[in-house]
Amino acid sequence: MDIANDEILVIAQIETMKAVNNIEEIVAVEDVDATFIDPSDLSASMGYRGQFWHPEVVKAMDKVLEACKGSRVAPGIAFGRGPAHCGELIEQGYRFIAVGSDTGFIRAGVNATLSQLKR
């Protein structure tokens, strides 16, 4: 049990403005190791469904990032829009980035297979 407690990674998902507004308290929790922003869910909860990089959504994400920088909690984010954008996110201070989704990878694999079969 001691090993499990030492090895478990606790990540707080930041998907609502309630979480953004309470981010300082969230990163102050002793056992929270990281945060993970999902711009899709966050933008939808803010009334900007599908507008992941709307200025108000970015402002909320920046608040989370700054709170993490001032703590020992690692900031993470979903949906880097390709290698250049992932580089920008790393420069901003994000420490882990989801570069795709399960459905996106499955779709890409199926499309590649179908393309080969059509030849």
Biopython code that builds the backbone (N, CA, C, O; Angstrom):
import numpy as np
from Bio.PDB.StructureBuilder import StructureBuilder

atoms = [
    (1, "MET", "N", (0.817, -1.186, 0.000)),
    (1, "MET", "CA", (0.000, 0.000, 0.000)),
    (1, "MET", "C", (0.867, 1.259, 0.000)),
    (1, "MET", "O", (0.527, 2.241, -0.660)),
    (2, "ASP", "N", (1.975, 1.240, 0.727)),
    (2, "ASP", "CA", (2.867, 2.397, 0.746)),
    (2, "ASP", "C", (3.419, 2.685, -0.653)),
    (2, "ASP", "O", (3.496, 3.840, -1.072)),
    (3, "ILE", "N", (3.800, 1.628, -1.366)),
    (3, "ILE", "CA", (4.324, 1.802, -2.723)),
    (3, "ILE", "C", (3.238, 2.384, -3.624)),
    (3, "ILE", "O", (3.496, 3.309, -4.394)),
    (4, "ALA", "N", (2.031, 1.845, -3.527)),
    (4, "ALA", "CA", (0.933, 2.354, -4.342)),
    (4, "ALA", "C", (0.691, 3.831, -4.049)),
    (4, "ALA", "O", (0.505, 4.615, -4.980)),
    (5, "ASN", "N", (0.689, 4.221, -2.794)),
    (5, "ASN", "CA", (0.471, 5.619, -2.442)),
    (5, "ASN", "C", (1.573, 6.516, -2.996)),
    (5, "ASN", "O", (1.310, 7.645, -3.411)),
    (6, "ASP", "N", (2.799, 6.017, -3.004)),
    (6, "ASP", "CA", (3.917, 6.803, -3.525)),
    (6, "ASP", "C", (3.909, 6.886, -5.047)),
    (6, "ASP", "O", (4.387, 7.867, -5.615)),
    (7, "GLU", "N", (3.374, 5.874, -5.705)),
    (7, "GLU", "CA", (3.446, 5.779, -7.156)),
    (7, "GLU", "C", (2.229, 6.325, -7.893)),
    (7, "GLU", "O", (2.310, 6.554, -9.099)),
    (8, "ILE", "N", (1.116, 6.538, -7.222)),
    (8, "ILE", "CA", (-0.112, 6.996, -7.884)),
    (8, "ILE", "C", (0.009, 8.472, -8.231)),
    (8, "ILE", "O", (0.403, 9.292, -7.402)),
    (9, "LEU", "N", (-0.333, 8.790, -9.460)),
    (9, "LEU", "CA", (-0.315, 10.161, -9.949)),
    (9, "LEU", "C", (-1.734, 10.716, -9.854)),
    (9, "LEU", "O", (-2.667, 10.123, -10.395)),
    (10, "VAL", "N", (-1.901, 11.835, -9.180)),
    (10, "VAL", "CA", (-3.213, 12.459, -9.029)),
    (10, "VAL", "C", (-3.259, 13.687, -9.930)),
    (10, "VAL", "O", (-2.498, 14.638, -9.753)),
    (11, "ILE", "N", (-4.170, 13.644, -10.902)),
    (11, "ILE", "CA", (-4.314, 14.742, -11.862)),
    (11, "ILE", "C", (-5.726, 15.311, -11.738)),
    (11, "ILE", "O", (-6.711, 14.585, -11.873)),
    (12, "ALA", "N", (-5.814, 16.604, -11.482)),
    (12, "ALA", "CA", (-7.107, 17.283, -11.414)),
    (12, "ALA", "C", (-7.473, 17.772, -12.807)),
    (12, "ALA", "O", (-6.743, 18.559, -13.409)),
    (13, "GLN", "N", (-8.606, 17.300, -13.316)),
    (13, "GLN", "CA", (-9.067, 17.747, -14.624)),
    (13, "GLN", "C", (-9.769, 19.086, -14.464)),
    (13, "GLN", "O", (-10.667, 19.238, -13.635)),
    (14, "ILE", "N", (-9.346, 20.056, -15.270)),
    (14, "ILE", "CA", (-9.889, 21.408, -15.219)),
    (14, "ILE", "C", (-10.766, 21.587, -16.450)),
    (14, "ILE", "O", (-10.279, 21.850, -17.549)),
    (15, "GLU", "N", (-12.076, 21.437, -16.241)),
    (15, "GLU", "CA", (-13.002, 21.424, -17.380)),
    (15, "GLU", "C", (-14.162, 22.404, -17.235)),
    (15, "GLU", "O", (-15.036, 22.461, -18.100)),
    (16, "THR", "N", (-14.177, 23.173, -16.150)),
    (16, "THR", "CA", (-15.257, 24.130, -15.926)),
    (16, "THR", "C", (-14.686, 25.422, -15.355)),
    (16, "THR", "O", (-13.568, 25.441, -14.841)),
    (17, "MET", "N", (-15.457, 26.496, -15.448)),
    (17, "MET", "CA", (-15.029, 27.756, -14.847)),
    (17, "MET", "C", (-14.990, 27.647, -13.326)),
    (17, "MET", "O", (-14.213, 28.349, -12.679)),
    (18, "LYS", "N", (-15.813, 26.783, -12.751)),
    (18, "LYS", "CA", (-15.743, 26.582, -11.307)),
    (18, "LYS", "C", (-14.344, 26.096, -10.930)),
    (18, "LYS", "O", (-13.766, 26.567, -9.950)),
    (19, "ALA", "N", (-13.805, 25.164, -11.700)),
    (19, "ALA", "CA", (-12.447, 24.678, -11.436)),
    (19, "ALA", "C", (-11.423, 25.787, -11.663)),
    (19, "ALA", "O", (-10.493, 25.945, -10.873)),
    (20, "VAL", "N", (-11.589, 26.553, -12.738)),
    (20, "VAL", "CA", (-10.659, 27.652, -13.028)),
    (20, "VAL", "C", (-10.686, 28.664, -11.887)),
    (20, "VAL", "O", (-9.639, 29.117, -11.423)),
    (21, "ASN", "N", (-11.887, 29.012, -11.441)),
    (21, "ASN", "CA", (-12.018, 30.009, -10.378)),
    (21, "ASN", "C", (-11.477, 29.524, -9.038)),
    (21, "ASN", "O", (-11.195, 30.335, -8.156)),
    (22, "ASN", "N", (-11.332, 28.231, -8.879)),
    (22, "ASN", "CA", (-10.812, 27.653, -7.637)),
    (22, "ASN", "C", (-9.427, 27.034, -7.820)),
    (22, "ASN", "O", (-9.003, 26.211, -7.008)),
    (23, "ILE", "N", (-8.724, 27.425, -8.880)),
    (23, "ILE", "CA", (-7.473, 26.760, -9.219)),
    (23, "ILE", "C", (-6.409, 26.913, -8.142)),
    (23, "ILE", "O", (-5.632, 25.986, -7.916)),
    (24, "GLU", "N", (-6.356, 28.056, -7.474)),
    (24, "GLU", "CA", (-5.345, 28.225, -6.430)),
    (24, "GLU", "C", (-5.549, 27.210, -5.305)),
    (24, "GLU", "O", (-4.583, 26.657, -4.779)),
    (25, "GLU", "N", (-6.798, 26.972, -4.945)),
    (25, "GLU", "CA", (-7.094, 25.985, -3.906)),
    (25, "GLU", "C", (-6.793, 24.578, -4.395)),
    (25, "GLU", "O", (-6.312, 23.743, -3.629)),
    (26, "ILE", "N", (-7.072, 24.309, -5.661)),
    (26, "ILE", "CA", (-6.830, 22.974, -6.217)),
    (26, "ILE", "C", (-5.338, 22.651, -6.216)),
    (26, "ILE", "O", (-4.942, 21.562, -5.802)),
    (27, "VAL", "N", (-4.508, 23.588, -6.676)),
    (27, "VAL", "CA", (-3.066, 23.300, -6.738)),
    (27, "VAL", "C", (-2.424, 23.297, -5.359)),
    (27, "VAL", "O", (-1.291, 22.844, -5.202)),
    (28, "ALA", "N", (-3.137, 23.796, -4.366)),
    (28, "ALA", "CA", (-2.611, 23.785, -2.998)),
    (28, "ALA", "C", (-2.859, 22.455, -2.285)),
    (28, "ALA", "O", (-2.293, 22.212, -1.219)),
    (29, "VAL", "N", (-3.696, 21.595, -2.860)),
    (29, "VAL", "CA", (-3.965, 20.296, -2.248)),
    (29, "VAL", "C", (-2.693, 19.454, -2.319)),
    (29, "VAL", "O", (-2.122, 19.268, -3.394)),
    (30, "GLU", "N", (-2.261, 18.954, -1.185)),
    (30, "GLU", "CA", (-0.968, 18.274, -1.074)),
    (30, "GLU", "C", (-0.793, 17.127, -2.060)),
    (30, "GLU", "O", (0.291, 16.975, -2.624)),
    (31, "ASP", "N", (-1.805, 16.328, -2.283)),
    (31, "ASP", "CA", (-1.650, 15.129, -3.097)),
    (31, "ASP", "C", (-1.919, 15.338, -4.588)),
    (31, "ASP", "O", (-1.810, 14.387, -5.363)),
    (32, "VAL", "N", (-2.263, 16.546, -5.006)),
    (32, "VAL", "CA", (-2.463, 16.807, -6.431)),
    (32, "VAL", "C", (-1.094, 17.000, -7.075)),
    (32, "VAL", "O", (-0.320, 17.868, -6.671)),
    (33, "ASP", "N", (-0.807, 16.170, -8.092)),
    (33, "ASP", "CA", (0.479, 16.207, -8.773)),
    (33, "ASP", "C", (0.455, 17.050, -10.050)),
    (33, "ASP", "O", (1.472, 17.612, -10.456)),
    (34, "ALA", "N", (-0.728, 17.129, -10.679)),
    (34, "ALA", "CA", (-0.822, 17.812, -11.966)),
    (34, "ALA", "C", (-2.256, 18.271, -12.205)),
    (34, "ALA", "O", (-3.202, 17.801, -11.572)),
    (35, "THR", "N", (-2.379, 19.206, -13.142)),
    (35, "THR", "CA", (-3.702, 19.575, -13.656)),
    (35, "THR", "C", (-3.725, 19.206, -15.127)),
    (35, "THR", "O", (-2.679, 19.075, -15.762)),
    (36, "PHE", "N", (-4.914, 19.042, -15.660)),
    (36, "PHE", "CA", (-5.063, 18.713, -17.068)),
    (36, "PHE", "C", (-6.255, 19.493, -17.602)),
    (36, "PHE", "O", (-7.398, 19.252, -17.212)),
    (37, "ILE", "N", (-5.975, 20.425, -18.492)),
    (37, "ILE", "CA", (-7.020, 21.239, -19.104)),
    (37, "ILE", "C", (-7.491, 20.552, -20.379)),
    (37, "ILE", "O", (-6.685, 20.159, -21.222)),
    (38, "ASP", "N", (-8.792, 20.415, -20.506)),
    (38, "ASP", "CA", (-9.383, 19.940, -21.756)),
    (38, "ASP", "C", (-10.089, 21.137, -22.392)),
    (38, "ASP", "O", (-11.199, 21.478, -21.985)),
    (39, "PRO", "N", (-9.458, 21.789, -23.396)),
    (39, "PRO", "CA", (-10.077, 22.966, -23.999)),
    (39, "PRO", "C", (-11.461, 22.700, -24.580)),
    (39, "PRO", "O", (-12.291, 23.607, -24.637)),
    (40, "SER", "N", (-11.718, 21.471, -25.011)),
    (40, "SER", "CA", (-13.032, 21.130, -25.550)),
    (40, "SER", "C", (-14.104, 21.257, -24.476)),
    (40, "SER", "O", (-15.099, 21.956, -24.665)),
    (41, "ASP", "N", (-13.903, 20.586, -23.359)),
    (41, "ASP", "CA", (-14.882, 20.647, -22.274)),
    (41, "ASP", "C", (-14.932, 22.028, -21.636)),
    (41, "ASP", "O", (-16.011, 22.521, -21.307)),
    (42, "LEU", "N", (-13.769, 22.656, -21.458)),
    (42, "LEU", "CA", (-13.734, 23.981, -20.846)),
    (42, "LEU", "C", (-14.468, 24.990, -21.721)),
    (42, "LEU", "O", (-15.276, 25.770, -21.217)),
    (43, "SER", "N", (-14.198, 24.986, -23.023)),
    (43, "SER", "CA", (-14.868, 25.940, -23.920)),
    (43, "SER", "C", (-16.377, 25.724, -23.922)),
    (43, "SER", "O", (-17.142, 26.688, -23.937)),
    (44, "ALA", "N", (-16.806, 24.472, -23.907)),
    (44, "ALA", "CA", (-18.247, 24.183, -23.881)),
    (44, "ALA", "C", (-18.880, 24.687, -22.591)),
    (44, "ALA", "O", (-19.976, 25.248, -22.612)),
    (45, "SER", "N", (-18.194, 24.487, -21.467)),
    (45, "SER", "CA", (-18.755, 24.924, -20.189)),
    (45, "SER", "C", (-18.815, 26.443, -20.089)),
    (45, "SER", "O", (-19.576, 26.983, -19.286)),
    (46, "MET", "N", (-18.015, 27.137, -20.900)),
    (46, "MET", "CA", (-17.991, 28.595, -20.893)),
    (46, "MET", "C", (-18.936, 29.197, -21.926)),
    (46, "MET", "O", (-19.040, 30.419, -22.028)),
    (47, "GLY", "N", (-19.623, 28.359, -22.691)),
    (47, "GLY", "CA", (-20.528, 28.856, -23.719)),
    (47, "GLY", "C", (-19.868, 29.076, -25.068)),
    (47, "GLY", "O", (-20.443, 29.728, -25.939)),
    (48, "TYR", "N", (-18.664, 28.541, -25.253)),
    (48, "TYR", "CA", (-17.928, 28.668, -26.510)),
    (48, "TYR", "C", (-17.672, 27.304, -27.124)),
    (48, "TYR", "O", (-16.556, 27.012, -27.554)),
    (49, "ARG", "N", (-18.698, 26.467, -27.166)),
    (49, "ARG", "CA", (-18.567, 25.096, -27.660)),
    (49, "ARG", "C", (-17.845, 25.062, -29.010)),
    (49, "ARG", "O", (-18.233, 25.735, -29.965)),
    (50, "GLY", "N", (-16.783, 24.256, -29.052)),
    (50, "GLY", "CA", (-16.022, 24.088, -30.286)),
    (50, "GLY", "C", (-15.007, 25.184, -30.561)),
    (50, "GLY", "O", (-14.228, 25.072, -31.507)),
    (51, "GLN", "N", (-14.996, 26.232, -29.764)),
    (51, "GLN", "CA", (-14.058, 27.343, -29.943)),
    (51, "GLN", "C", (-12.939, 27.206, -28.908)),
    (51, "GLN", "O", (-12.820, 28.023, -27.995)),
    (52, "PHE", "N", (-12.131, 26.170, -29.064)),
    (52, "PHE", "CA", (-11.123, 25.807, -28.071)),
    (52, "PHE", "C", (-10.143, 26.936, -27.770)),
    (52, "PHE", "O", (-9.630, 27.029, -26.655)),
    (53, "TRP", "N", (-9.880, 27.788, -28.751)),
    (53, "TRP", "CA", (-8.867, 28.827, -28.586)),
    (53, "TRP", "C", (-9.501, 30.213, -28.602)),
    (53, "TRP", "O", (-8.844, 31.195, -28.946)),
    (54, "HIS", "N", (-10.777, 30.293, -28.229)),
    (54, "HIS", "CA", (-11.443, 31.591, -28.071)),
    (54, "HIS", "C", (-10.662, 32.390, -27.022)),
    (54, "HIS", "O", (-10.187, 31.807, -26.047)),
    (55, "PRO", "N", (-10.517, 33.707, -27.197)),
    (55, "PRO", "CA", (-9.735, 34.509, -26.239)),
    (55, "PRO", "C", (-10.147, 34.324, -24.773)),
    (55, "PRO", "O", (-9.283, 34.330, -23.896)),
    (56, "GLU", "N", (-11.420, 34.164, -24.492)),
    (56, "GLU", "CA", (-11.857, 33.967, -23.105)),
    (56, "GLU", "C", (-11.445, 32.597, -22.569)),
    (56, "GLU", "O", (-11.135, 32.452, -21.386)),
    (57, "VAL", "N", (-11.443, 31.600, -23.444)),
    (57, "VAL", "CA", (-11.005, 30.260, -23.048)),
    (57, "VAL", "C", (-9.500, 30.282, -22.791)),
    (57, "VAL", "O", (-9.025, 29.721, -21.803)),
    (58, "VAL", "N", (-8.763, 30.925, -23.675)),
    (58, "VAL", "CA", (-7.312, 31.040, -23.502)),
    (58, "VAL", "C", (-6.998, 31.782, -22.198)),
    (58, "VAL", "O", (-6.073, 31.407, -21.477)),
    (59, "LYS", "N", (-7.756, 32.818, -21.903)),
    (59, "LYS", "CA", (-7.560, 33.566, -20.650)),
    (59, "LYS", "C", (-7.742, 32.648, -19.439)),
    (59, "LYS", "O", (-6.964, 32.709, -18.487)),
    (60, "ALA", "N", (-8.762, 31.806, -19.480)),
    (60, "ALA", "CA", (-8.999, 30.853, -18.387)),
    (60, "ALA", "C", (-7.859, 29.842, -18.297)),
    (60, "ALA", "O", (-7.407, 29.509, -17.202)),
    (61, "MET", "N", (-7.396, 29.353, -19.449)),
    (61, "MET", "CA", (-6.287, 28.393, -19.449)),
    (61, "MET", "C", (-5.014, 29.039, -18.912)),
    (61, "MET", "O", (-4.243, 28.403, -18.194)),
    (62, "ASP", "N", (-4.798, 30.303, -19.262)),
    (62, "ASP", "CA", (-3.625, 31.020, -18.762)),
    (62, "ASP", "C", (-3.661, 31.140, -17.238)),
    (62, "ASP", "O", (-2.626, 31.043, -16.578)),
    (63, "LYS", "N", (-4.847, 31.348, -16.688)),
    (63, "LYS", "CA", (-4.983, 31.439, -15.227)),
    (63, "LYS", "C", (-4.551, 30.128, -14.575)),
    (63, "LYS", "O", (-3.857, 30.132, -13.559)),
    (64, "VAL", "N", (-4.961, 29.021, -15.158)),
    (64, "VAL", "CA", (-4.584, 27.701, -14.630)),
    (64, "VAL", "C", (-3.076, 27.505, -14.753)),
    (64, "VAL", "O", (-2.422, 27.063, -13.808)),
    (65, "LEU", "N", (-2.531, 27.834, -15.912)),
    (65, "LEU", "CA", (-1.095, 27.678, -16.134)),
    (65, "LEU", "C", (-0.295, 28.494, -15.124)),
    (65, "LEU", "O", (0.677, 27.992, -14.560)),
    (66, "GLU", "N", (-0.683, 29.725, -14.891)),
    (66, "GLU", "CA", (0.039, 30.583, -13.941)),
    (66, "GLU", "C", (-0.055, 30.046, -12.515)),
    (66, "GLU", "O", (0.922, 30.106, -11.769)),
    (67, "ALA", "N", (-1.205, 29.529, -12.134)),
    (67, "ALA", "CA", (-1.345, 28.945, -10.792)),
    (67, "ALA", "C", (-0.426, 27.743, -10.631)),
    (67, "ALA", "O", (0.167, 27.546, -9.571)),
    (68, "CYS", "N", (-0.310, 26.941, -11.684)),
    (68, "CYS", "CA", (0.581, 25.780, -11.625)),
    (68, "CYS", "C", (2.038, 26.216, -11.542)),
    (68, "CYS", "O", (2.817, 25.628, -10.792)),
    (69, "LYS", "N", (2.412, 27.236, -12.300)),
    (69, "LYS", "CA", (3.790, 27.720, -12.274)),
    (69, "LYS", "C", (4.187, 28.194, -10.888)),
    (69, "LYS", "O", (5.352, 28.095, -10.502)),
    (70, "GLY", "N", (3.221, 28.709, -10.139)),
    (70, "GLY", "CA", (3.500, 29.185, -8.795)),
    (70, "GLY", "C", (3.394, 28.106, -7.739)),
    (70, "GLY", "O", (3.389, 28.395, -6.542)),
    (71, "SER", "N", (3.310, 26.862, -8.183)),
    (71, "SER", "CA", (3.162, 25.725, -7.255)),
    (71, "SER", "C", (4.095, 24.606, -7.699)),
    (71, "SER", "O", (4.936, 24.790, -8.579)),
    (72, "ARG", "N", (3.935, 23.458, -7.081)),
    (72, "ARG", "CA", (4.719, 22.275, -7.463)),
    (72, "ARG", "C", (3.917, 21.378, -8.405)),
    (72, "ARG", "O", (4.357, 20.278, -8.737)),
    (73, "VAL", "N", (2.745, 21.842, -8.837)),
    (73, "VAL", "CA", (1.837, 21.055, -9.669)),
    (73, "VAL", "C", (2.168, 21.261, -11.147)),
    (73, "VAL", "O", (2.299, 22.394, -11.610)),
    (74, "ALA", "N", (2.301, 20.151, -11.882)),
    (74, "ALA", "CA", (2.631, 20.204, -13.308)),
    (74, "ALA", "C", (1.381, 20.490, -14.139)),
    (74, "ALA", "O", (0.364, 19.817, -13.965)),
    (75, "PRO", "N", (1.435, 21.474, -15.037)),
    (75, "PRO", "CA", (0.297, 21.757, -15.898)),
    (75, "PRO", "C", (0.305, 20.897, -17.159)),
    (75, "PRO", "O", (1.345, 20.695, -17.787)),
    (76, "GLY", "N", (-0.874, 20.397, -17.513)),
    (76, "GLY", "CA", (-1.026, 19.624, -18.739)),
    (76, "GLY", "C", (-2.220, 20.123, -19.527)),
    (76, "GLY", "O", (-3.094, 20.800, -18.986)),
    (77, "ILE", "N", (-2.255, 19.790, -20.802)),
    (77, "ILE", "CA", (-3.330, 20.265, -21.672)),
    (77, "ILE", "C", (-3.592, 19.243, -22.770)),
    (77, "ILE", "O", (-2.692, 18.508, -23.177)),
    (78, "ALA", "N", (-4.811, 19.205, -23.236)),
    (78, "ALA", "CA", (-5.200, 18.331, -24.348)),
    (78, "ALA", "C", (-5.121, 19.108, -25.666)),
    (78, "ALA", "O", (-5.188, 20.336, -25.699)),
    (79, "PHE", "N", (-4.981, 18.366, -26.707)),
    (79, "PHE", "CA", (-5.166, 18.851, -28.065)),
    (79, "PHE", "C", (-4.150, 19.860, -28.563)),
    (79, "PHE", "O", (-4.515, 20.956, -28.990)),
    (80, "GLY", "N", (-2.886, 19.497, -28.511)),
    (80, "GLY", "CA", (-1.903, 20.273, -29.244)),
    (80, "GLY", "C", (-2.236, 20.141, -30.726)),
    (80, "GLY", "O", (-2.492, 19.036, -31.203)),
    (81, "ARG", "N", (-2.237, 21.251, -31.457)),
    (81, "ARG", "CA", (-2.664, 21.263, -32.861)),
    (81, "ARG", "C", (-1.519, 20.956, -33.823)),
    (81, "ARG", "O", (-1.438, 21.571, -34.886)),
    (82, "GLY", "N", (-0.666, 20.056, -33.491)),
    (82, "GLY", "CA", (0.459, 19.704, -34.347)),
    (82, "GLY", "C", (1.773, 20.050, -33.674)),
    (82, "GLY", "O", (1.790, 20.679, -32.615)),
    (83, "PRO", "N", (2.880, 19.636, -34.293)),
    (83, "PRO", "CA", (4.193, 19.816, -33.671)),
    (83, "PRO", "C", (4.525, 21.261, -33.309)),
    (83, "PRO", "O", (5.027, 21.512, -32.214)),
    (84, "ALA", "N", (4.258, 22.214, -34.198)),
    (84, "ALA", "CA", (4.600, 23.618, -33.910)),
    (84, "ALA", "C", (3.799, 24.134, -32.721)),
    (84, "ALA", "O", (4.342, 24.802, -31.841)),
    (85, "HIS", "N", (2.521, 23.826, -32.697)),
    (85, "HIS", "CA", (1.679, 24.276, -31.582)),
    (85, "HIS", "C", (2.104, 23.612, -30.284)),
    (85, "HIS", "O", (2.120, 24.260, -29.238)),
    (86, "CYS", "N", (2.445, 22.341, -30.333)),
    (86, "CYS", "CA", (2.929, 21.664, -29.122)),
    (86, "CYS", "C", (4.198, 22.339, -28.611)),
    (86, "CYS", "O", (4.378, 22.485, -27.402)),
    (87, "GLY", "N", (5.077, 22.751, -29.520)),
    (87, "GLY", "CA", (6.274, 23.484, -29.130)),
    (87, "GLY", "C", (5.919, 24.784, -28.430)),
    (87, "GLY", "O", (6.558, 25.152, -27.444)),
    (88, "GLU", "N", (4.906, 25.483, -28.929)),
    (88, "GLU", "CA", (4.453, 26.724, -28.294)),
    (88, "GLU", "C", (3.915, 26.444, -26.892)),
    (88, "GLU", "O", (4.192, 27.189, -25.952)),
    (89, "LEU", "N", (3.145, 25.366, -26.761)),
    (89, "LEU", "CA", (2.585, 25.021, -25.449)),
    (89, "LEU", "C", (3.692, 24.685, -24.454)),
    (89, "LEU", "O", (3.610, 25.048, -23.281)),
    (90, "ILE", "N", (4.722, 23.995, -24.923)),
    (90, "ILE", "CA", (5.862, 23.669, -24.055)),
    (90, "ILE", "C", (6.566, 24.959, -23.627)),
    (90, "ILE", "O", (6.922, 25.121, -22.460)),
    (91, "GLU", "N", (6.761, 25.868, -24.573)),
    (91, "GLU", "CA", (7.402, 27.148, -24.249)),
    (91, "GLU", "C", (6.578, 27.940, -23.231)),
    (91, "GLU", "O", (7.133, 28.651, -22.393)),
    (92, "GLN", "N", (5.255, 27.814, -23.311)),
    (92, "GLN", "CA", (4.389, 28.515, -22.355)),
    (92, "GLN", "C", (4.518, 27.937, -20.951)),
    (92, "GLN", "O", (4.254, 28.624, -19.964)),
    (93, "GLY", "N", (4.928, 26.658, -20.864)),
    (93, "GLY", "CA", (5.125, 26.052, -19.557)),
    (93, "GLY", "C", (4.361, 24.764, -19.315)),
    (93, "GLY", "O", (4.461, 24.186, -18.233)),
    (94, "TYR", "N", (3.596, 24.299, -20.303)),
    (94, "TYR", "CA", (2.897, 23.019, -20.124)),
    (94, "TYR", "C", (3.924, 21.902, -20.084)),
    (94, "TYR", "O", (4.900, 21.923, -20.834)),
    (95, "ARG", "N", (3.709, 20.927, -19.209)),
    (95, "ARG", "CA", (4.673, 19.852, -19.004)),
    (95, "ARG", "C", (4.244, 18.528, -19.618)),
    (95, "ARG", "O", (5.070, 17.631, -19.789)),
    (96, "PHE", "N", (2.962, 18.393, -19.954)),
    (96, "PHE", "CA", (2.533, 17.234, -20.732)),
    (96, "PHE", "C", (1.360, 17.652, -21.593)),
    (96, "PHE", "O", (0.520, 18.453, -21.182)),
    (97, "ILE", "N", (1.316, 17.091, -22.807)),
    (97, "ILE", "CA", (0.345, 17.518, -23.807)),
    (97, "ILE", "C", (-0.207, 16.285, -24.508)),
    (97, "ILE", "O", (0.550, 15.447, -24.999)),
    (98, "ALA", "N", (-1.520, 16.182, -24.550)),
    (98, "ALA", "CA", (-2.152, 15.125, -25.343)),
    (98, "ALA", "C", (-2.130, 15.592, -26.800)),
    (98, "ALA", "O", (-2.624, 16.673, -27.120)),
    (99, "VAL", "N", (-1.559, 14.779, -27.666)),
    (99, "VAL", "CA", (-1.390, 15.193, -29.059)),
    (99, "VAL", "C", (-2.434, 14.574, -29.978)),
    (99, "VAL", "O", (-2.318, 14.676, -31.199)),
    (100, "GLY", "N", (-3.427, 13.950, -29.422)),
    (100, "GLY", "CA", (-4.486, 13.360, -30.215)),
    (100, "GLY", "C", (-5.497, 12.707, -29.297)),
    (100, "GLY", "O", (-5.401, 12.787, -28.072)),
    (101, "SER", "N", (-6.453, 12.070, -29.907)),
    (101, "SER", "CA", (-7.481, 11.372, -29.130)),
    (101, "SER", "C", (-7.583, 9.934, -29.612)),
    (101, "SER", "O", (-7.117, 9.597, -30.700)),
    (102, "ASP", "N", (-8.188, 9.102, -28.802)),
    (102, "ASP", "CA", (-8.344, 7.712, -29.202)),
    (102, "ASP", "C", (-9.123, 7.599, -30.504)),
    (102, "ASP", "O", (-8.738, 6.840, -31.392)),
    (103, "THR", "N", (-10.213, 8.347, -30.625)),
    (103, "THR", "CA", (-11.013, 8.260, -31.849)),
    (103, "THR", "C", (-10.249, 8.819, -33.049)),
    (103, "THR", "O", (-10.384, 8.308, -34.161)),
    (104, "GLY", "N", (-9.454, 9.858, -32.832)),
    (104, "GLY", "CA", (-8.662, 10.414, -33.922)),
    (104, "GLY", "C", (-7.625, 9.436, -34.429)),
    (104, "GLY", "O", (-7.438, 9.298, -35.637)),
    (105, "PHE", "N", (-6.941, 8.749, -33.506)),
    (105, "PHE", "CA", (-5.943, 7.764, -33.907)),
    (105, "PHE", "C", (-6.596, 6.566, -34.588)),
    (105, "PHE", "O", (-6.055, 6.037, -35.558)),
    (106, "ILE", "N", (-7.738, 6.140, -34.097)),
    (106, "ILE", "CA", (-8.459, 5.025, -34.729)),
    (106, "ILE", "C", (-8.893, 5.421, -36.130)),
    (106, "ILE", "O", (-8.723, 4.653, -37.076)),
    (107, "ARG", "N", (-9.460, 6.635, -36.268)),
    (107, "ARG", "CA", (-9.913, 7.113, -37.572)),
    (107, "ARG", "C", (-8.738, 7.168, -38.548)),
    (107, "ARG", "O", (-8.868, 6.735, -39.693)),
    (108, "ALA", "N", (-7.601, 7.692, -38.112)),
    (108, "ALA", "CA", (-6.425, 7.784, -38.985)),
    (108, "ALA", "C", (-5.954, 6.404, -39.411)),
    (108, "ALA", "O", (-5.592, 6.200, -40.570)),
    (109, "GLY", "N", (-5.955, 5.455, -38.482)),
    (109, "GLY", "CA", (-5.542, 4.094, -38.808)),
    (109, "GLY", "C", (-6.488, 3.427, -39.786)),
    (109, "GLY", "O", (-6.046, 2.750, -40.715)),
    (110, "VAL", "N", (-7.773, 3.608, -39.590)),
    (110, "VAL", "CA", (-8.768, 3.027, -40.498)),
    (110, "VAL", "C", (-8.630, 3.656, -41.881)),
    (110, "VAL", "O", (-8.646, 2.950, -42.889)),
    (111, "ASN", "N", (-8.493, 4.978, -41.933)),
    (111, "ASN", "CA", (-8.350, 5.646, -43.229)),
    (111, "ASN", "C", (-7.091, 5.185, -43.956)),
    (111, "ASN", "O", (-7.127, 4.988, -45.171)),
    (112, "ALA", "N", (-5.987, 5.010, -43.249)),
    (112, "ALA", "CA", (-4.754, 4.533, -43.872)),
    (112, "ALA", "C", (-4.937, 3.122, -44.422)),
    (112, "ALA", "O", (-4.494, 2.818, -45.530)),
    (113, "THR", "N", (-5.591, 2.265, -43.641)),
    (113, "THR", "CA", (-5.838, 0.895, -44.091)),
    (113, "THR", "C", (-6.734, 0.881, -45.328)),
    (113, "THR", "O", (-6.452, 0.172, -46.295)),
    (114, "LEU", "N", (-7.816, 1.665, -45.296)),
    (114, "LEU", "CA", (-8.729, 1.712, -46.455)),
    (114, "LEU", "C", (-8.021, 2.262, -47.684)),
    (114, "LEU", "O", (-8.260, 1.778, -48.790)),
    (115, "SER", "N", (-7.162, 3.252, -47.525)),
    (115, "SER", "CA", (-6.415, 3.793, -48.655)),
    (115, "SER", "C", (-5.525, 2.723, -49.304)),
    (115, "SER", "O", (-5.429, 2.636, -50.528)),
    (116, "GLN", "N", (-4.873, 1.908, -48.449)),
    (116, "GLN", "CA", (-4.034, 0.844, -48.969)),
    (116, "GLN", "C", (-4.859, -0.223, -49.681)),
    (116, "GLN", "O", (-4.432, -0.754, -50.707)),
    (117, "LEU", "N", (-6.033, -0.540, -49.149)),
    (117, "LEU", "CA", (-6.890, -1.564, -49.761)),
    (117, "LEU", "C", (-7.450, -1.096, -51.106)),
    (117, "LEU", "O", (-7.676, -1.911, -52.000)),
    (118, "LYS", "N", (-7.673, 0.198, -51.252)),
    (118, "LYS", "CA", (-8.207, 0.734, -52.520)),
    (118, "LYS", "C", (-7.191, 0.649, -53.639)),
    (118, "LYS", "O", (-7.558, 0.623, -54.814)),
    (119, "ARG", "N", (-5.905, 0.606, -53.281)),
    (119, "ARG", "CA", (-4.855, 0.534, -54.314)),
    (119, "ARG", "C", (-4.912, -0.805, -54.925)),
    (119, "ARG", "O", (-4.125, -1.107, -55.823)),
]
sb = StructureBuilder()
sb.init_structure("model")
sb.init_model(0)
sb.init_chain("A")
sb.init_seg("    ")
for serial, (resi, resn, name, xyz) in enumerate(atoms, 1):
    if name == "N":
        sb.init_residue(resn, " ", resi, " ")
    sb.init_atom(name, np.array(xyz, "f"), 0.0, 1.0, " ", f" {name:<3s}", serial, name[0])
structure = sb.get_structure()
